[in-house]
Amino acid sequence: MQVTERQQVAAIRHGWAEVDGLRLFYREAGPPDAPVLLLPHGYPCSSFQFRNLMPALADRWRTIAPDFPSFGYSDTPAMERFGYDFDAFAAVLDRFAGALHLDRYALWLHDYGSQIGLRHAIARPERIAGLIIQNGDIYEDALGPKYAAIRAYWQDPTPARRAVLEAAVSEDGFRHEFIGEVSEVVAACIPPDLWKLHWPLMDTPVRRAVSVRLMEGLQANLGWFPRYQEYLRRHRPPALILWGPQDGYMPEPAARAYLRDLPDATLHMLEDAGHWLLESHLEAAIPPVRDFLDRAFR
């Protein structure tokens, strides 16, 4: 049976981009000439987290989701070759966009992708058509209780406290990241593929060390929070705040805090959803996302 043009557009295509000598895997869907939504992923996932969202938008938008170095199928450079901090990942995102000749796009900001994406937005404000902010934290006073173990390590970086962070980088730790904070009903909607497939990809000495280094680096990252907030106040990009409040890192106050600097943003709270709402609440998320993208690119 011959594949139709519509089916080709809706299907996720898989490719590789060369960035600074690194081979980066990415997923893409939608017409090549359509407005672009760039999708930097969070921890402990990869572009895989957007596999359901992308076809749902592919009729009108071009969606592009890269795997960062040491995540998913992208290269894993040695620690001495690559910085493995949020600045380094933001530089990769910038060069990835350049390699694909992207000059204007909306950004999806989720988890670590919010730190990476906002650094990119500060550096390239002229490129940003809008922001979809999904469980990404930039307000220190609104951080959730799940930061307790990381904060304890920041305050007293003993081997015992570091061991707690290292223990989280495990298959069981990944499982808890995906389903540890939502109800049994919501957890049943989240596929075990997320940890069963990602843990083997992350279970290498360098990738495990990178995961711990990024948790350690969150302390220095707090210094960027005022810069992110200033960017939002100054540029006032169109924004949709799409949030799952059942999130120990980023509860409901972390979402509402964005309204301090983006009072015109649309806030869409999915009350029983958690950090990975695209897995459990995709049907509810799609209408506000489509409405926002339609307005952002009008």
Disulfide bonds with the S-S distance in Angstrom:
none
